[in-house]
Amino acid sequence: MMDELLTQFLVEAPELVQQGSDALLALERRPDDRAATDEAFRAFHTLKGSVGLFDLPAMGLALHAGEDVLSAIRSGGRVADSEAVDGLLAVLSQSERWLSAIEAEGGLPNGAGEVARRLVDQLKVGAAGSVGIEQIETPEWAEALRGTTPEQGALTAVRYAPTQGAYFAGDDPVALMAGLPGLVRFDLALEPDGGETDYDPFTCRLILLALTSATVAEARAVLRFVPDQVEVIPLTPHDSPDHTPSGATDRAGLRTLRVEAERIERLAALTDELVVARTALAALSTAAKTDDIRGLIQALATQSKRLDRLTGQIHHQVTALRMTPVAPLLRRFPRVARDLARSLGKEVDVLVEDNGVEADKTIFDGLLEPLTHLIRNAVDHGVETPADRQKVGKPRKGAIHLATSAVSGRFELILGDDGAGLDPAEIRSAVVRKGLMSAEAVQALADNDIIDLIFLPGFSTASALTDVSGRGVGMDAVRTAVQRLGGRIAIDSTTGQGTTVRISLPLNLALTKIIVVTAGADLYGVPIDCVLEIVRVSGGAVSPIRAGRAFAWRRRTVPLLSLATLVGGDASLTAGDDTVLIIQAGQDLVGLTVDAIDHRADVVVRPLDGLLADMPGVDGTTLLGDGRVLMVLDPEVLVG
């Protein structure tokens, strides 16, 4: 049961961390925003309560401190200034790291207790007069109790002060405390009364103290009927590693995917239909023993169509299960940009537009690292300092725009900043200085081509080694990560105005629907999502325009290109009508002539690697049913 609770906690906790981060960033912009304060408080409170179910005292300590700061802000006892927001965001960032450690290693890392105490100290900065921060310190009675035992592991201290009428209420304080699991020490004392009255055996003046190896949640469960009379304090071990939460072993590599219940229900309904179809096939095997061959063939054809429909729908639903909103991925980057900008003495606002896009979970996971690198590049190399921006007439705060969209079956991501942009002269100098190319070769390149040199392994314009720059892990790593996902990356930049990075990836990395076409002597695959329509165009409808050809389609003039020519072959010279694929290429339409439409297929597309990884206009390869390798094209790049 505990293992199930921990699994659920590891799924929900990152969402709470993100919810708290969003609220804190809003609170920093609008310190009087009560709704943002309440939202942040709820996130901390829920996280702290969930952590209390497990043996994670260090994490609980830090979250408790953060909750108290937010409580003080809500009550007016503290201002939501930059020091407070910095400390609270630091707690959430550390909580993220701790969650990753629990998922990968089964517990908090060594030294977590000391990290938590530093976070508490950071939250105390500017907290004079605020309520609750000092309550985070371990009470004297708990410290004294800890000193009575050589036990060095994580312990829980319990203090039970029953009401004077406890005996008449039917409570047995000693029996309750004795029922604590893992009892290490149990002390009894009398509450002092100043010697003014004689001892009354019917009045309870007991103070009961206990040390237990049980978790806070387990101790509270035993004393759940007297919660107002009990203090339960987690004691973080000073000299030993933090304990592993119960049920947290063997959790390395845990991968989870949250799915809407409606999608599961649709898949279950389709599975029920598939079972019915299987039963019908069993009945046909009996019918095969009769002499009605024609009826049997018709029945088989009907069931074959039914199975084809069901398997297609099931594939669609299973694919949908892997699709996840990209909003949670994008929402974490404003905090990354803010923290880095503050460390560099810069100011930056990050605008995120997810547009409700969903993408394959593999893309979601694979984009985290390259996007983090791009955001850090935008803040470090792109956005200028406030003073420099004001000198050139820009606002003090830099702007970073992160937007996603779904276009023709592809996931498109745009990251732009209004910073200094890329300087071609500086890139030329850095490439030559690092020995990546000769001076003559660099000078021969146009400025547009120079920008692509930032993808060279080892390229960097940083003159000194810092926590952010100069470590030799650059844009080549970003491009490799994007290509590994079957995508492409491009950069546009204008000196003094900013830089825009465009990433294009397939929305889905499972099966892809393609049309297999013939161009010249070869077969090629074209993703169906890229094709608006397939039409027949007669020779008389094609008009020469300059060096090319075009035709009219739905009141628009569409340029006509030969697929065979684009892939390096010879255009068909066959007279007569052309079979044309209408392709959406950015904002334009293009017609691609092919010799024939062979068939449609659902395939697994494997991205190109090695020497072919940079081949333009090719999404990847797949295997046909007869074992041949089929090249799957990217028409938008091919016609560009």
Phi, psi and omega in degrees: 000317180297324179296322178294319179297318181293320177300314179296321179298317181291339176279318188274330185300315179301327178293322178293321177299316180293320178299316178295319179297314179301316182294321181292321177295323176293321180294325179294323179286326182228084185302339181265010182283100182294323180297319179294321178298314180296321180296316178296318180298317180298320180297313179296316183297316181293318178299313181299317179297321179292319179298328180297344179283346185236168182274071182231064187299323182296316180295318178298321180299312182294316181293324177298317179297317178296320178298320180293323177298315180294325176297320178294322178295319180297323183274357180087005181279350178209148181269144178279067181272181184295326179296318180294314181295320177302313181295319180292319177293327177297321177297316180292321178297317179293324177298321176300315180295320178295320178299319177297321179293319179297318181293321185274322189243352179089000180189176177287149181286167175301144177082008181298325180298317180292321177299317180297319180294325177294322178296320178297317178298321179296323180290339180283344180298122180075016184261016181302130179083355180281158185266135165099339185296319183293340179293345181289330180299141178296126181302155182300320182298325180288320177296318179297321180293320178298324181291351181272357182226143177282355181302126185254358181282184178287126182235166175236127178263137183233131175237123184240115178244090184297156174291160182296334180264023184300322183295319181288338176280357180088007179281146173238087186304319182294316180296322179298312181292325180294341180276000177294130178289150176064036183295125180258322179209146181219117180241145176240141177213161177258136176292126182295141179240009178078006178070018184278337182228159175287159180297129179251111183293346181265357178251127182275115176238030182280146166240119184249126181239140181213149170244133181220152175274359178290159176285167178301318181297319180293322179293316179296327180297321179293324185256027187293341182273351179229049187296331182283353183248008189235140168244129178237118186239122174285134179252111180284129178296136181280325191238019181222158180297151175297141184288156177279132178301146178301131179082012185257012181278156176056045182251003181300137177083010179299128176235131181235158180214119179276131185232138176295140182300326182298324179292320178296319181295320179296319180294320179297321179296320178294323178297321177299317178296324180295322177297318178298319180295322178298320179297321179295324177295322178298322178294326179293327178296328176288319181294338181295341180283350180273178181264001183277075183294318182298315179297323180295318180297317179297318180295320178296319179297319179297314181292327178296317178296321180296316179294322178298317179296315182294316181295325177295318180291321179295319177300318180298317181290321178295320176299319180297329179297328181279349181279133181225144179300141180275352182305314180299327177294314185288328186293341181280345187282332174304322179290320178300314181295318181298311183298317181292318181299318180297321180292337181260003181073029181244167176234134184210142172247138179245120176259124182246130175231105180270339177056026177068019184286140172244146179218166179302140181303327179295321177294317179306312181289320185286340183274345186303309184292311179297324179292322176300318179296318181294320178296316179296321176298317182298320181285316186284310185263335186269293185292132180276171174291157180306319181296316180294324180292319180293328179298327182258014175081018178264158174299154180304319183273132173283161180235132174238129183244122181239115185225148177231156176205163176246118183228121176051046176075013180237151177266115183252128179235133179236126176239113182234150175227160180255037184274210187283344182076176179268137180259110181305323180295320179292322178295315179303314182297317182293321181296316180290317183299324181272001176073023182280332176209161178283157180299322181295316181294322180292317182294336181284348183273144175286163182301322179297322179285332180299323182301325180293344180291344179292348177275357179293136177302132178088358181286137174197142175262000181291133181269347182218154179279124177227182176292342185254319191233166170083017184257006174079006175252099190239214185292341176296323178293323178295313181296320178300317180296320180292318180294327178298333179269006179081025184245186178220157182224141179219153183231134171240139180209143175235123182303127179087350184243333177136180184226142177234127177251129179244126178240131179237127183224156172293141179295329186227132180259007177272232181282143178239134177276127180229160169254127178269121184238159176256129176225109187070231182263004187240161174257143176223154175256139177234123179302132183298326181297339180275346187259118178283321183195153173247125184230161172256127182241122180285157181301325181289342181273354181264131182241140176286134176227112185051238183269002184237198180228159178207164176213164181267131179219114179052051177065023176232146176270121186243123176296146184244124180237155178263124179298320180300319179292319182297328181267009174096011179257195179259136179293145179292135179258013182294130178283157178115196183288150176256142170271121189237132172265123176274117186247138172270116179243094185066237179268357186251163174250143178222140174259130178249121177275137176231159182283328181194155171264117184277297179192173174254154182204152170259120187226161171261116183268124178259124179299150176289149176222180180066221183293338182268000187300328184263012181294119183286148174082008181235123178284322183164201181228161175212168179256133174280170182299332180269007176095353179287150177273129180248131176274124179262122188270159170248093189300323183299316178287323184298318183274349181285000000 
